[in-house]
Amino acid sequence: MISRRTFLGWCGAAALASTLPIDLGLPDAPQVVEARVLTAASLYRQPAVGAEVVGCLWPDSVVRVREAAGDWYATGAGYLRREDAQPMLPLAGVAPLVGCGWVCVNAPVAPLRAWAAADAPLVGRVGYGGVMAASDRLVGIGDWLGVAPQPGSEPLGWTSADRWAVVDVPPVPQAEAARRGLRLDRVAGIVLALEGEGAVLRLPAAPPAGLEAGRYRLEGRAPSGAALPPGAAWVLRAGPVRLYGAHWHNRFGRAGTGAGWEVHPALARWLYGWLPEGAPLDVV
């Protein structure tokens, strides 16, 4: 059983406001949160790479994590490196899929195929929490979605509909003087959400290489984005700055190799619904 604060700890994030006014979409009742294994991963007897290996986990398997400490997750069978698994937050605002629209992966992974068949060539994979637009649908031998970065776009691939759910897109928040924008620290790999006299949330990010310091203004957002890996979620755009949820790794807090600032998908969704249009993003 897990609380909002515990989940933030698993993500490597810290809530700084004493009242914790962070709605990550968790129901009021505590929930069991699991983690998706990202690669073939070893389980160790102790939280050290040189410790005895006591087991292994397959990619896209699901493991329950008892607690997080530093760079490690403790499971019932041993210790797992944090970068080898990504915590899965129960999806908020999901509904049965009855048509086209914004959808979110509600399974460890959703393979994308070249056409609507299980034996079609694999063209991509979207992990839990990834968001795309269902732009087409075929029902017959199976139930298939054509998914794309934007509604109405040509599908990038076809995927089994039972791995997706309709996702509730947060409305664009009204401008508030108290919400002072984001501070993006390139060296520390940290994003601070500034509110009032301080910060309401501190979260680790994988910053892109080569971005210069400066102040930028939020000028656009979308649940998913073109020119990014399929399923990159809750994209915020401010000049050359892109911030989005990355479902394909858990190496937050260190330099990344992507096109923008990558954070956990659940935290990207919170920022999407918290940051008003025109708010400053200060890259330092």
Disulfide bonds with the S-S distance in Angstrom:
none
